[in-house]
């Protein structure tokens, strides 16, 4: 019965998803997904992920478009790849619902629950089992303002950076999938130990409290960006 309820819930969610949320933006019919290029929903028309409804935060404002349905979604909800017939059957970034429809795979629901579960874990609990954790500053796009927080790369999810507002918070503020990013060092300025994550025009600038801490974060993020799931014990940096 539980399996039937989940199946019905997914079907209803998917039907709602393909109806379209913007006047003048024709929604693709279910059978057209992946076969015809969607019309993307404009970024300015949404303030939250159109799948999980998490608001786009002040820390990470990055929005993604599903290449199948055109929805604006967060990084966690768009971490899937599926072949798109309209793009020569090349793999494109799609949301979970479209991934399920296009591939027939439903097991990824468990992976999605895993990410949500870690977001709901307390910072202290995750930090106790982390590859690296410490306070960092994340600069805004202008470079003039910054947001401080507690940053963690958990052992059980080593390719994702989790951001808490404070070390004792009971839930992560947001997460950043690190796979595919390039780690870039920046010249050291007065009391500024800065480095960046760069991917497809997206630039995230971090500030550490010391040069040593900056180098530890750069090593940890570089491993995650390269897809290293199980770093050697001597390569693991624990909480700073």
VEXLUMMAR-848779 format. One line per field, with one value per residue: x, z, y of N, C-alpha, C in turn; residue number from 1. Coordinates in steps of 0.05 Angstrom, whole numbers, plus 5000, padded with zeros to 4 digits. Layout:
<sites>
n_px	[X	...]
n_pz	[Z	...]
n_py	[Y	...]
ca_px	[X	...]
ca_pz	[Z	...]
ca_py	[Y	...]
c_px	[X	...]
c_pz	[Z	...]
c_py	[Y	...]
resi	[NUM	...]
</sites>
This chain:
<sites>
n_px	[5017	5039	5077	5042	5016	5060	5071	5024	5026	5072	5055	5013	5042	5075	5038	5019	5065	5075	5037	5048	5068	5069	5036	5027	5070	5077	5063	5098	5071	5065	5085	5119	5165	5234	5234	5222	5247	5241	5206	5239	5223	5225	5278	5267	5214	5207	5217	5232	5252	5221	5208	5223	5208	5241	5266	5306	5367	5400	5452	5467	5449	5442	5408	5379	5359	5314	5328	5289	5235	5237	5233	5251	5298	5331	5400	5402	5356	5364	5404	5412	5419	5397	5382	5367	5324	5314	5363	5400	5404	5440	5466	5430	5420	5371	5310	5289	5238	5230	5273	5258	5214	5237	5276	5256	5276	5268	5294	5326	5298	5309	5362	5351	5323	5363	5397	5362	5355	5406	5408	5372	5397	5432	5484	5527	5525	5535	5585	5617	5626	5657	5694	5719	5709	5691	5689	5673	5674	5628	5630	5586	5558	5576	5622	5629	5599	5588	5572	5574	5585	5578	5614	5612	5638	5611	5628	5595	5573	5611	5617	5591	5581	5559	5522	5515	5482	5503	5548	5518	5468	5407	5393	5416	5430	5435	5460	5517	5531	5594	5619	5653	5667	5719	5775	5802	5857	5869	5904	5936	5909	5908	5896	5861	5844	5832	5794	5766	5708	5694	5651	5623	5613	5593	5614	5639	5662	5704	5725	5776	5798	5852	5915	5931	5883	5854	5883	5873	5818	5817	5843	5807	5760	5778	5786	5733	5710	5734	5710	5725	5707	5724	5770	5840	5863	5905	5895	5852	5823	5804	5755	5766]
n_pz	[5000	5015	4974	4931	4946	4943	4889	4867	4888	4863	4811	4812	4827	4782	4741	4756	4750	4695	4676	4672	4695	4681	4649	4580	4571	4540	4564	4562	4536	4570	4539	4506	4532	4533	4479	4453	4456	4516	4536	4575	4643	4668	4708	4743	4756	4796	4865	4893	4892	4841	4849	4901	4931	4964	4986	4945	4970	5008	5012	4972	4909	4863	4806	4769	4705	4686	4633	4607	4624	4632	4681	4737	4782	4843	4859	4884	4868	4815	4802	4763	4704	4638	4574	4519	4468	4432	4432	4404	4432	4472	4539	4587	4638	4685	4724	4782	4775	4719	4706	4726	4693	4641	4643	4672	4720	4789	4836	4853	4886	4938	4943	4940	4987	5022	5017	5036	5087	5111	5109	5148	5194	5254	5261	5295	5300	5246	5239	5273	5244	5196	5137	5134	5170	5188	5206	5155	5108	5059	5002	4973	4907	4891	4918	4961	5007	5055	5078	5137	5164	5183	5155	5124	5101	5097	5118	5099	5055	5014	4969	4972	4996	5057	5088	5147	5188	5238	5285	5318	5297	5281	5231	5164	5125	5070	5011	4970	4912	4897	4855	4794	4797	4792	4831	4853	4870	4903	4903	4964	5005	5050	5110	5085	5064	5010	4965	4908	4879	4815	4760	4698	4690	4739	4800	4863	4920	4974	5041	5086	5155	5161	5125	5126	5138	5092	5052	5068	5059	5004	4985	5003	4976	4923	4919	4924	4879	4839	4844	4883	4924	4969	5004	5021	5087	5105	5076	5097	5128	5190	5233	5239]
n_py	[4976	5024	5031	5037	5085	5120	5118	5139	5190	5210	5210	5248	5293	5298	5308	5358	5386	5390	5424	5478	5542	5595	5647	5647	5616	5559	5494	5433	5373	5310	5267	5294	5309	5314	5303	5350	5416	5452	5513	5557	5574	5639	5665	5708	5703	5668	5652	5609	5540	5503	5451	5426	5469	5498	5561	5604	5622	5674	5661	5624	5636	5609	5586	5533	5506	5457	5415	5387	5399	5453	5479	5522	5504	5481	5465	5415	5390	5384	5350	5308	5267	5257	5228	5269	5273	5315	5341	5311	5263	5272	5275	5312	5362	5349	5353	5314	5291	5291	5260	5210	5200	5200	5160	5118	5101	5095	5090	5131	5163	5148	5168	5222	5229	5219	5264	5305	5286	5294	5350	5361	5345	5361	5411	5399	5343	5327	5350	5321	5275	5287	5306	5355	5415	5481	5551	5597	5652	5673	5709	5759	5771	5822	5827	5860	5851	5799	5732	5698	5632	5563	5513	5450	5388	5327	5260	5220	5241	5260	5293	5340	5405	5430	5482	5515	5564	5572	5538	5504	5497	5464	5448	5447	5505	5509	5473	5456	5423	5397	5372	5376	5430	5480	5494	5553	5591	5654	5716	5734	5782	5839	5811	5777	5715	5686	5645	5610	5577	5554	5547	5540	5596	5609	5636	5627	5658	5650	5664	5650	5642	5638	5626	5574	5546	5560	5532	5479	5475	5484	5438	5398	5412	5407	5352	5334	5359	5331	5283	5246	5198	5168	5189	5180	5163	5195	5240	5265	5320	5343	5375	5445]
ca_px	[5000	5058	5087	5020	5013	5082	5068	5002	5036	5091	5039	4999	5063	5084	5016	5019	5090	5075	5015	5059	5061	5071	5018	5041	5091	5064	5075	5101	5056	5083	5098	5138	5188	5258	5232	5220	5260	5221	5210	5247	5211	5244	5288	5255	5187	5205	5235	5239	5254	5195	5204	5222	5198	5260	5272	5333	5376	5419	5480	5470	5426	5444	5385	5384	5336	5312	5329	5266	5209	5242	5228	5273	5302	5356	5421	5396	5334	5371	5429	5406	5425	5381	5385	5347	5322	5316	5390	5416	5406	5461	5457	5425	5413	5342	5300	5284	5213	5235	5292	5242	5197	5253	5293	5242	5289	5255	5310	5339	5282	5324	5384	5340	5316	5389	5406	5344	5360	5429	5401	5357	5414	5445	5511	5546	5524	5548	5613	5632	5634	5662	5721	5729	5689	5701	5676	5683	5658	5622	5625	5564	5568	5589	5647	5631	5587	5594	5555	5589	5571	5593	5615	5618	5637	5607	5640	5576	5565	5636	5619	5573	5587	5535	5526	5498	5486	5519	5557	5499	5442	5395	5388	5433	5417	5435	5482	5529	5545	5621	5629	5655	5677	5747	5783	5820	5870	5869	5926	5930	5907	5910	5878	5842	5854	5809	5795	5741	5698	5685	5639	5603	5606	5586	5637	5634	5687	5705	5747	5782	5811	5881	5924	5931	5856	5847	5895	5859	5792	5822	5849	5783	5741	5789	5781	5705	5705	5744	5694	5738	5687	5736	5798	5857	5862	5924	5886	5828	5826	5781	5745	5786]
ca_pz	[5000	5016	4947	4914	4953	4932	4860	4861	4895	4842	4786	4815	4826	4755	4726	4763	4741	4667	4668	4666	4715	4671	4627	4556	4569	4535	4578	4545	4543	4581	4518	4491	4549	4521	4450	4444	4474	4531	4540	4603	4660	4674	4735	4759	4763	4819	4888	4906	4874	4832	4856	4930	4943	4982	4975	4936	4994	5006	5010	4945	4892	4837	4796	4746	4689	4676	4603	4597	4628	4633	4708	4752	4804	4858	4852	4894	4852	4786	4799	4747	4675	4621	4546	4508	4440	4416	4432	4393	4452	4491	4567	4596	4666	4688	4751	4789	4763	4691	4704	4731	4670	4618	4646	4685	4745	4812	4860	4861	4908	4963	4944	4946	5015	5036	5018	5053	5114	5121	5113	5173	5216	5268	5252	5313	5292	5221	5242	5287	5224	5172	5126	5142	5178	5201	5198	5131	5097	5030	4992	4954	4879	4889	4932	4983	5030	5059	5097	5152	5171	5190	5130	5130	5081	5113	5109	5085	5030	5011	4945	4976	5018	5072	5101	5170	5197	5262	5290	5334	5284	5278	5203	5145	5111	5042	5003	4944	4901	4890	4832	4769	4802	4793	4855	4844	4891	4898	4917	4991	5011	5079	5127	5068	5053	4993	4943	4893	4864	4790	4742	4678	4695	4767	4816	4892	4932	5002	5057	5109	5176	5159	5100	5129	5135	5064	5037	5075	5045	4975	4980	5007	4954	4898	4918	4919	4852	4822	4848	4901	4944	4992	5007	5039	5115	5109	5062	5110	5147	5207	5240	5246]
ca_py	[5000	5046	5034	5048	5113	5136	5119	5158	5217	5219	5215	5274	5314	5302	5320	5386	5399	5395	5441	5504	5562	5623	5653	5652	5596	5533	5472	5409	5350	5290	5251	5311	5313	5303	5303	5378	5434	5467	5541	5560	5594	5660	5665	5729	5697	5649	5657	5584	5517	5495	5423	5422	5494	5512	5587	5610	5635	5696	5650	5612	5644	5596	5573	5516	5500	5430	5415	5372	5413	5482	5491	5533	5486	5484	5446	5388	5378	5382	5334	5284	5268	5240	5232	5287	5267	5340	5349	5290	5242	5278	5277	5340	5365	5349	5350	5287	5281	5286	5237	5186	5196	5195	5136	5096	5095	5107	5086	5156	5176	5143	5186	5248	5229	5220	5292	5319	5277	5308	5378	5363	5338	5383	5416	5385	5315	5323	5358	5299	5255	5303	5307	5381	5434	5505	5576	5611	5674	5671	5736	5762	5775	5847	5825	5880	5840	5770	5718	5679	5608	5538	5498	5422	5366	5303	5235	5203	5255	5275	5310	5362	5424	5438	5508	5522	5591	5571	5510	5488	5496	5437	5442	5462	5527	5501	5455	5461	5400	5407	5357	5391	5456	5484	5509	5574	5607	5682	5729	5741	5810	5845	5796	5763	5690	5681	5625	5610	5555	5565	5528	5550	5624	5612	5640	5630	5667	5644	5676	5634	5657	5636	5614	5545	5537	5562	5510	5454	5476	5481	5409	5382	5417	5396	5323	5331	5368	5310	5259	5227	5190	5156	5199	5165	5173	5217	5263	5275	5342	5343	5402	5465]
c_px	[5017	5069	5067	5016	5035	5079	5046	5011	5054	5075	5025	5019	5071	5063	5016	5043	5089	5053	5024	5049	5062	5052	5034	5064	5078	5078	5077	5082	5076	5098	5119	5164	5212	5258	5231	5232	5239	5226	5216	5230	5232	5252	5273	5226	5184	5225	5243	5240	5226	5189	5202	5211	5215	5267	5301	5345	5394	5448	5485	5445	5425	5418	5393	5357	5337	5310	5306	5240	5212	5238	5254	5275	5329	5376	5414	5375	5341	5397	5426	5412	5407	5385	5361	5346	5325	5345	5409	5422	5430	5449	5453	5417	5383	5335	5294	5259	5216	5254	5276	5226	5214	5268	5278	5254	5275	5272	5323	5323	5296	5348	5374	5334	5341	5398	5388	5349	5384	5424	5387	5373	5427	5474	5532	5547	5540	5578	5629	5641	5637	5690	5735	5706	5702	5684	5689	5665	5653	5614	5601	5576	5583	5617	5650	5619	5593	5574	5573	5572	5590	5591	5625	5618	5635	5621	5621	5564	5588	5638	5601	5582	5561	5541	5506	5503	5503	5526	5538	5471	5433	5390	5406	5417	5414	5458	5491	5542	5572	5631	5629	5666	5708	5754	5805	5831	5870	5893	5918	5931	5910	5888	5857	5855	5832	5815	5767	5734	5686	5674	5619	5594	5598	5611	5629	5661	5685	5728	5751	5796	5841	5889	5925	5903	5846	5858	5881	5832	5796	5828	5824	5763	5752	5784	5751	5698	5714	5729	5706	5719	5700	5765	5814	5857	5881	5915	5862	5836	5801	5775	5768	5774]
c_pz	[5000	4988	4928	4920	4942	4902	4852	4867	4873	4817	4788	4814	4797	4737	4731	4751	4712	4657	4662	4686	4706	4648	4602	4551	4565	4549	4559	4555	4553	4560	4502	4507	4537	4491	4438	4465	4489	4530	4569	4618	4668	4703	4753	4768	4787	4841	4902	4884	4867	4837	4886	4945	4964	4970	4966	4957	4987	5003	4982	4929	4866	4830	4772	4731	4682	4646	4591	4599	4629	4660	4719	4778	4818	4849	4860	4877	4823	4782	4785	4718	4660	4592	4535	4478	4423	4414	4423	4413	4471	4519	4574	4625	4669	4717	4757	4776	4734	4687	4707	4706	4646	4619	4658	4712	4768	4837	4870	4882	4935	4965	4951	4976	5032	5039	5037	5082	5126	5126	5140	5197	5228	5260	5269	5306	5267	5223	5255	5267	5197	5163	5133	5149	5192	5194	5173	5125	5068	5020	4973	4926	4875	4901	4956	5009	5032	5079	5111	5159	5178	5167	5135	5104	5096	5101	5092	5061	5021	4986	4948	5000	5031	5088	5123	5177	5221	5269	5305	5321	5280	5249	5185	5130	5081	5036	4975	4934	4889	4864	4808	4773	4798	4817	4847	4868	4883	4913	4945	4995	5041	5095	5111	5056	5036	4972	4931	4883	4838	4772	4724	4684	4723	4784	4845	4905	4963	5015	5082	5130	5175	5132	5102	5126	5106	5048	5043	5060	5015	4968	4982	4984	4927	4896	4912	4890	4832	4825	4866	4924	4970	4994	5026	5067	5118	5094	5076	5130	5164	5215	5249	5268]
c_py	[5025	5052	5046	5077	5130	5139	5139	5187	5228	5226	5242	5297	5320	5315	5350	5400	5406	5413	5469	5525	5590	5627	5659	5633	5569	5511	5448	5388	5328	5275	5267	5316	5299	5302	5331	5396	5450	5497	5546	5581	5614	5661	5685	5723	5678	5657	5632	5562	5507	5465	5419	5446	5507	5539	5589	5630	5659	5686	5639	5619	5629	5581	5556	5512	5471	5430	5400	5388	5443	5495	5502	5517	5490	5463	5418	5374	5375	5366	5308	5288	5248	5247	5249	5283	5292	5350	5327	5268	5247	5280	5307	5339	5367	5346	5321	5275	5274	5262	5211	5179	5187	5168	5112	5088	5109	5104	5111	5171	5172	5162	5214	5251	5231	5249	5308	5312	5291	5337	5381	5354	5362	5386	5401	5356	5310	5329	5336	5278	5270	5300	5333	5399	5457	5528	5586	5635	5669	5699	5737	5769	5801	5847	5844	5869	5810	5759	5697	5655	5586	5519	5470	5405	5340	5279	5219	5217	5273	5293	5335	5379	5433	5463	5511	5551	5593	5542	5493	5487	5467	5429	5459	5483	5520	5482	5462	5436	5409	5394	5375	5420	5456	5501	5528	5589	5636	5695	5738	5771	5814	5831	5781	5738	5678	5659	5623	5582	5566	5542	5542	5579	5630	5614	5644	5636	5664	5658	5659	5652	5657	5623	5584	5533	5539	5539	5483	5453	5472	5451	5393	5387	5407	5366	5318	5338	5346	5284	5238	5221	5181	5165	5182	5179	5197	5242	5277	5297	5343	5372	5421	5483]
resi	[1	2	3	4	5	6	7	8	9	10	11	12	13	14	15	16	17	18	19	20	21	22	23	24	25	26	27	28	29	30	31	32	33	34	35	36	37	38	39	40	41	42	43	44	45	46	47	48	49	50	51	52	53	54	55	56	57	58	59	60	61	62	63	64	65	66	67	68	69	70	71	72	73	74	75	76	77	78	79	80	81	82	83	84	85	86	87	88	89	90	91	92	93	94	95	96	97	98	99	100	101	102	103	104	105	106	107	108	109	110	111	112	113	114	115	116	117	118	119	120	121	122	123	124	125	126	127	128	129	130	131	132	133	134	135	136	137	138	139	140	141	142	143	144	145	146	147	148	149	150	151	152	153	154	155	156	157	158	159	160	161	162	163	164	165	166	167	168	169	170	171	172	173	174	175	176	177	178	179	180	181	182	183	184	185	186	187	188	189	190	191	192	193	194	195	196	197	198	199	200	201	202	203	204	205	206	207	208	209	210	211	212	213	214	215	216	217	218	219	220	221	222	223	224	225	226	227	228	229	230	231	232	233	234	235	236	237	238	239	240]
</sites>
